[in-house]
Amino acid sequence: MPSALLVSTSGTNIEGWRQIGELCLAVVLSAAIGLEREVRHKDAGIRTHTLVGTGAALFMLMSKYGFADVIEPNRVVLDPSRVGAQIVSGIGFVGAGLIFVRGGSVRGLTTAAGVWMTAAVGAAAGAGLPVLAAVTTGIYFVVSYLFPVISAHLPRSSTASSIVRVRYPDGQGVLRELLQLTTSRGFSLGGVTTEKARIVNSDHGHRTVRVELEVRGKPSVHELASALSEIDGVEAVVAEDVNTVDR
């Protein structure tokens, strides 16, 4: 009987240690990608990526080995790649739910692309391509950790966006000073989001306000953060270039 038909000698579906090993490989590689997202506190973390990669692998294994009991020579011939094609398009719905627009900037693109890539890794593991699956996982980590370092040293344009997060006590007019200092240093504001903490700080007797500034401009955003931290009342400042944020 032709091996291309993927029919076992007993006429039943093929499943065994090899298939279990391919499924476990998808679990390990997908979890590794998800762990990186979890460390960065992204919405889709280790659980989401592991489930996506493992599910993709199972779909591929099912497509390859799950129909041996219904295949008949010269009558029923199945294409194992058909489910893989559906994975590519179907996983887009998951990724689309991770992308959102706020203040004129797009967030979640990297996470969505990571989920899509994890599905590809899982599908490759399930298809019996462990080397390609492992190499692709390695490429993911190179892109995630090395590329932001390279991007940080590229020349900034006048339209480059950055995010500055500031925490300060409520009711002391700090926000006005933040905005004045930001614009005086050559930055334009793309958006301002404020959030008041519900828990009152008993040590200082005030409610904490967290504000997120989207700034654009050529000057160094880290120098801006240093200047903002010197304003009276500012408790913490964190600055991130948009090309290092999960877009």
C-alpha positions in Angstrom: 0.0 0.0 0.0 1.5 3.4 -0.9 3.0 5.2 2.2 1.7 8.5 0.9 -1.8 7.4 2.0 -0.6 7.2 5.6 -2.6 4.1 6.3 -1.6 1.7 9.1 -1.5 -2.0 8.5 -4.4 -2.5 10.9 -6.6 0.0 9.2 -6.8 2.2 12.3 -5.6 5.7 12.9 -1.9 6.0 13.6 -0.8 7.2 17.0 2.1 6.3 19.2 5.3 7.5 20.9 6.4 9.5 17.8 3.2 11.5 17.7 3.3 12.0 21.5 6.9 13.2 21.1 6.0 15.7 18.4 3.1 17.0 20.5 5.4 17.4 23.6 8.0 19.3 21.5 5.3 21.7 20.5 4.4 22.2 24.2 8.0 22.9 25.2 8.7 25.3 22.3 5.4 27.1 22.6 5.8 27.5 26.4 9.3 29.0 25.8 7.9 31.7 23.6 5.0 32.3 26.0 7.4 32.6 28.9 9.1 35.5 27.2 5.7 37.2 26.8 4.9 36.4 30.4 8.1 38.0 31.7 7.2 41.2 29.8 3.7 41.2 31.4 1.9 41.0 28.1 -1.8 40.0 27.8 -1.0 36.8 26.0 1.4 34.9 28.2 2.7 31.4 28.7 -0.7 29.8 28.9 -2.1 31.4 25.7 1.0 30.6 23.7 1.3 27.0 25.0 -2.3 26.3 24.1 -2.0 27.9 20.7 1.1 25.9 19.8 -0.1 22.7 21.2 -3.5 23.0 19.5 -1.8 23.7 16.2 0.4 20.6 16.6 -2.6 18.5 17.4 -4.4 19.8 14.3 -1.4 18.8 12.1 -1.1 15.4 13.7 -4.8 14.8 13.3 -4.5 15.9 9.6 -1.6 13.5 9.0 -2.7 10.5 11.0 -6.3 10.9 12.0 -8.1 9.6 8.9 -6.3 6.3 8.2 -9.5 4.3 9.1 -11.6 6.0 6.4 -9.0 6.1 3.6 -9.6 3.6 0.8 -6.9 3.1 -1.9 -7.8 4.7 -5.3 -11.0 6.1 -3.8 -10.3 8.4 -0.8 -7.0 10.3 -0.8 -6.5 13.2 1.8 -4.1 16.1 1.6 -2.4 16.4 5.0 -1.6 20.1 4.4 -5.2 21.1 4.3 -5.5 21.6 8.0 -2.3 23.6 8.1 -3.7 26.1 5.7 -6.7 26.5 7.9 -4.4 27.1 11.0 -2.7 30.0 9.2 -6.0 31.8 8.6 -7.8 30.7 11.7 -5.2 31.9 14.1 -5.6 35.4 12.7 -8.8 35.7 14.7 -6.8 35.2 17.9 -4.2 37.7 16.9 -6.8 40.3 15.9 -8.2 40.3 19.4 -4.8 41.3 20.8 -4.4 44.4 18.7 -5.9 47.7 19.8 -5.5 51.4 19.0 -5.1 54.0 21.8 -4.2 57.6 21.5 -3.2 57.2 17.8 -0.8 54.4 18.5 -1.2 50.7 17.7 -0.5 48.2 20.5 -0.4 44.4 20.6 1.2 43.8 17.1 4.2 42.0 18.5 2.1 39.8 20.8 -0.3 39.0 17.9 2.7 38.1 15.6 4.1 36.0 18.4 0.9 34.0 18.7 0.8 33.6 14.9 4.5 32.4 14.9 3.8 30.0 17.9 1.0 28.4 15.8 3.6 27.9 13.0 6.1 26.4 15.5 3.4 24.0 16.8 2.3 23.1 13.3 5.9 22.4 12.3 6.4 20.2 15.4 3.2 18.3 14.6 4.2 17.9 11.0 7.4 16.1 12.0 9.8 19.0 11.4 11.5 19.4 14.8 14.6 21.1 13.5 12.6 23.8 11.7 10.4 24.2 14.8 13.4 24.6 17.1 15.3 27.0 14.8 12.2 29.2 14.4 11.9 29.4 18.2 15.5 30.5 18.3 14.8 33.2 15.7 11.9 34.4 17.8 14.2 35.0 20.8 16.8 36.8 18.6 14.1 39.1 17.3 12.6 39.7 20.8 15.8 40.5 22.6 18.4 41.6 20.1 16.3 43.7 17.7 15.1 46.2 20.4 18.8 46.9 21.3 19.6 47.6 17.6 16.5 49.7 17.2 17.4 51.8 20.3 20.6 52.9 18.6 18.9 54.0 15.3 18.5 57.7 14.7 15.2 59.1 16.0 12.9 61.0 13.6 10.8 64.0 14.6 7.7 61.7 14.5 9.2 59.0 16.7 6.8 58.1 19.6 7.7 57.2 23.1 5.8 56.4 26.3 6.5 58.1 29.6 4.7 56.8 32.7 4.8 59.0 35.8 3.4 58.4 39.3 2.8 61.3 41.6 0.4 62.4 44.5 -3.0 63.7 43.6 -4.0 67.3 44.2 -0.6 69.0 44.0 -0.6 70.4 40.5 2.1 68.0 39.3 0.5 67.2 36.0 0.7 70.8 34.8 4.4 70.9 35.5 4.9 67.6 33.7 3.2 68.9 30.6 5.0 72.2 30.6 8.4 70.6 31.0 7.7 68.1 28.3 6.7 70.7 25.7 9.6 73.0 26.7 12.1 70.2 25.8 10.9 70.0 22.2 8.4 67.2 22.5 4.8 67.2 21.3 2.1 65.3 23.1 0.2 62.6 21.3 -2.0 61.6 24.2 -2.4 61.8 28.0 -4.0 59.1 30.1 -4.4 59.4 33.8 -5.5 56.9 36.4 -6.1 57.5 40.1 -5.3 54.6 42.5 -8.2 53.5 44.7 -6.0 52.8 47.7 -5.0 55.8 49.8 -1.4 55.9 50.8 -1.5 55.9 54.6 2.1 57.0 55.0 1.7 60.2 53.0 -2.0 60.8 53.3 -2.7 61.2 49.6 -4.0 59.3 46.6 -1.6 58.3 43.9 -2.1 59.3 40.3 -0.5 57.4 37.4 -0.3 59.2 34.1 0.9 57.9 30.7 2.3 60.5 28.2 2.7 59.7 24.6 5.4 62.0 23.4 6.9 62.6 19.9 10.2 64.3 19.0 13.9 63.8 18.3 15.3 64.5 21.8 16.2 61.7 24.1 13.1 60.4 26.0 15.4 59.1 28.8 16.8 62.6 29.4 13.2 63.8 29.6 12.4 61.1 32.1 15.4 62.2 34.2 14.2 65.8 34.1 10.6 64.8 35.1 11.8 62.8 38.0 13.3 66.0 39.5 9.9 67.7 39.8 8.7 68.0 43.4 6.2 65.3 44.2 7.1 62.9 41.4 7.5 59.4 42.9 8.5 57.3 39.8 9.2 57.8 36.1 9.5 55.1 33.4 10.3 55.9 29.8 10.1 53.5 26.8 10.7 54.0 23.1 7.7 52.8 21.1 10.0 50.5 19.1 10.8 48.6 22.4 7.2 48.5 23.5 4.9 45.7 22.4 3.3 47.3 19.3 
